[in-house]
Structure formats: structure tokens, C-alpha cells
Amino acid sequence: MCAALIGGMDRLKRDYINAALASGVDLKVFTGKENRIADKLGRADLVIVFTNKISHAAKREVVQHAKANSIPVQMLHSCGVSTLRQALETTN
């Protein structure tokens, strides 16, 4: 399974990836500073959005892309590693 994480903190990027790998998930992490995130998503099986760490415009862009490509989206307010683990557990 391949998932994309939008938002989060730069300093936790490696921790997000390690937590996902422990769950058997390849994870692409976009911390929100990137432009045109939707173009870089590729064919993810799941999109997780940490809403407190990205702009409204970036959130809209990602949700529109996911909806157009029938990709499920989970929106979470918290941006911790444990929140990511819980999101990945509910999808497996």
C-alpha cells in the first residue's frame, strides 16, 4: 500500500516514514511547503491530511485531486506520529 501524508512537521518527517514502514505502508510526505502538491501525489492508495499544518488552498487542491481519482482521504487535526499510526491501523 502507498499512502501520502500532507502536512505535519519537518522534524518528524523521518519518524512518519518509519512508522508507516512498520505498518507495511510506503509513505510520501509533503509537509505543506511544496507547491502544486497534487501533481506530485501520483497514485497513492490513501491520502492523510494533517489539517492544522497546511493552508486551506493546499487542502482544497489535495482533496479535489483525491476525489477526481477516487482516492480515500482522512483529515486529522493533530499531526503527531501516534495519530499517523492510528490512521494507518484503521485502513488496514
C-alpha positions in Angstrom: 0.0 0.0 0.0 1.2 3.5 -0.8 -0.1 6.5 1.2 0.6 10.2 1.0 0.8 12.4 4.1 0.1 16.1 3.6 1.0 18.4 6.4 2.9 17.6 9.6 6.2 18.9 10.9 9.5 18.8 9.0 11.4 17.5 12.0 9.1 14.5 12.2 9.3 13.5 8.6 11.7 10.6 9.2 9.5 9.4 12.1 6.4 9.5 9.9 8.1 7.3 7.3 9.5 4.8 9.9 6.0 4.5 11.5 4.4 3.8 8.1 7.1 1.3 7.2 6.4 -0.6 10.4 2.8 -0.9 9.3 3.9 -2.1 5.9 3.0 1.2 4.1 5.1 3.2 1.7 4.7 6.8 2.6 5.2 10.0 0.7 5.4 13.0 3.0 4.6 16.6 1.9 5.0 19.0 4.8 3.0 21.7 3.1 5.8 23.9 1.9 5.8 22.3 -1.6 3.9 23.9 -4.4 1.4 22.0 -6.5 1.2 19.0 -4.2 -1.5 17.3 -6.2 0.9 17.0 -9.2 3.4 15.1 -7.0 0.9 12.7 -5.3 1.0 10.1 -8.1 -1.3 7.1 -7.5 -1.5 6.9 -3.7 -4.0 4.4 -2.2 -4.7 6.7 0.7 -4.2 10.4 1.4 -3.9 11.6 5.0 -4.2 15.3 5.6 -3.0 16.9 8.9 -5.2 20.0 8.6 -3.6 22.1 11.3 -0.3 22.3 9.4 -1.3 23.3 5.8 -3.1 26.1 4.1 -6.8 26.0 3.1 -5.7 26.3 -0.6 -3.4 23.3 -0.3 -6.1 21.2 1.4 -8.6 22.1 -1.3 -6.1 21.2 -4.0 -5.4 17.8 -2.5 -9.0 16.9 -1.8 -10.0 17.8 -5.3 -7.2 15.6 -6.8 -8.1 12.7 -4.5 -11.8 13.0 -5.3 -11.1 13.1 -9.0 -9.0 9.9 -8.8 -11.2 8.0 -6.3 -8.6 8.1 -3.5 -9.8 7.9 0.1 -8.9 10.9 2.2 -8.5 11.0 6.0 -8.4 14.5 7.6 -6.9 14.7 11.0 -6.3 17.8 13.1 -3.4 16.5 15.2 0.0 16.0 13.5 1.8 13.5 15.8 3.3 10.2 14.9 0.8 8.3 17.0 -2.1 10.0 15.0 -0.5 8.7 11.8 -0.2 5.2 13.3 -3.9 5.2 14.3 -4.9 6.4 10.8 -2.9 3.6 9.2 -4.3 1.0 11.5 -7.9 1.9 10.6 -7.2 1.5 6.9 -5.5 -1.9 7.2 
